[in-house]
Amino acid sequence: MLVESKLGKVLLVGAGPGPVDLMTVRAVRAVESAGALLYDALCSEEAVALAPPGCVRIQTGKRAGKPSMKQDEINRLMLRLARRGLQVVRLKGGDPSIFGRVGEEKAFLERFGVETEVVPGVTAACAAAAQFGFPLTHRGEARRVVFTTARVEDGAMAGDWRMGGDPEATVAVYMGAEAAPTLARALIAEGRAGSTPVAAVENAGAAYARLTEMTLADLGAAPLRTGGGPLLIVVGEVAALATAQSRHHTERRAFA
């Protein structure tokens, strides 16, 4: 007689910006109890090391411009592992609900009857703000926050950027390094002043994070130099409040 194994559960977990001490308690417990761990390239070695002995560990990639598993492959792999009765942890950098494709993965798994749970994490914008001493909202200056990504099509920013022209909005742009000059021109075209402060943070949350301060006009003048780490660009008056702490590298950039 064939006995079907009970379906395992899939936890879609945010690992935060890197350091384990910025993971939530629930996220740590999820990784510690994983039977299978599928983790993105941005997850730290320390976070992956929390998985117990015997846990199946699979790196899925998912870093801009780098080789990665296709999303369909990841979906089907999670399903196969859950059908083996394993508790599967899908570990993602930052927060899974912010540019983490959690909606697609959750919908796919639930279509096959697999129970899912989303465990939130600290997203890069919040980590950068805390690390470098600026708020994302500020009374009288920043009443709204926009989380977005930067994608260039035919030499122009794809999508509707009118919200970025709002002088009371803080715009947090993920994965924006290559598109930075085009992004700046798009925001200025929508009415944002060229003098608007900008904070570009590479590797937000990590001990080796780097802050580069400039204006929106500066951002549009030339490509950003980075060390290859994930880059967050924060545009808005709050960026002027960013401060460099002694353990972080800060660069002020201006063009004549």
Order of alpha helices (4+ residues) and beta strands (2+ residues): beta-alpha-beta-alpha-beta-alpha-beta-alpha-beta-alpha-beta-beta-beta-beta-alpha-beta-beta-alpha-beta-beta
